Amino acid sequence: MKKRFNDFFINISLMENISEIQICIDNRERDLHTQIQYYLDSIEQFHNSGSGVSSKIQLSIVSTPLAIGDVIIKLIDKKDGIAEKEELIIERKSISDLLSSIKDGRYEEQSYRLNGTSLHNHNIIYLVEGNILTHYHNKYTSNTNKNNDKFTAYSAIFSLNYYKGFSVIRTVSLEESALFICNCANKLRKGIMDKKRPYYANANANANTNTDENAITQQLHQEQPNYSQVIKKVKKENITPSNIGEIMLCQIPGISSTTAVVIMNKFHTIDNLIKNIKEHGVTCLKEITYTNNDKTRKISKSSIDNIIKFLAN
């Protein structure tokens, strides 16, 4: 049974139950998926065979629609059904993508949504791919435009880290990005076996809890735009009548893409889902099952509670 749990590392016994580290890649990132799969298959330290760490905790890769980020690394506990926790979110940006997102507004919209996740911003990585200097070595581009774009890219990287609190990693190519992601998953695997805790362990680390800084907090809230002010519809070509329900459900805390898919397979539309919840209560959700690793699973109680909270109250 899938469930999310806060402060995953506080209880050491939970760490011992981890059986899989899953690299979830957005299904549009086909080249990245291919390269990561190649490294997992060809580099010995990433293999799942042998003794020790690799035999106890498996590294796996799945391609799935992601509502946020390009890559999500999850910890999977299969001891009591299936429990999963998102440990890292990675937003991959080429230099061209970064500049384009600034110009069309996606930069602000994406960082706003990432900031709203349960992960601390430190555990959300912007993977900036490419060489800024050589990227603008083009005889057909004016020196003024070259310099402006370079400074814009450097400023964005600084802002993401200093003002928004995200981690920023630079890579030179897709191949290096894929290798970095594989190594992140493998390092997590080793860290769990060594019972290491992350620097930011709690799921609500983004919340403002310092009551002695109310004045500063209020000022920050006043400067923070509403989501409706920053969201853009540049990805509208990726949203269809058949997947809009899944996308909407994935915005509910604790609802994974797997859970969203099996729910929409039964109810087809959000309107029909709400209607059934009001008529039959939680029973209509408790009856839903799906197959994972040849085992029949049910939707977790916490997921059902959140669906009721956000859709039926």
Order of alpha helices (4+ residues) and beta strands (2+ residues): alpha-beta-alpha-alpha-beta-beta-beta-alpha-alpha-beta-alpha-alpha-beta-alpha-alpha-alpha-alpha-alpha-alpha-alpha-beta-beta-alpha
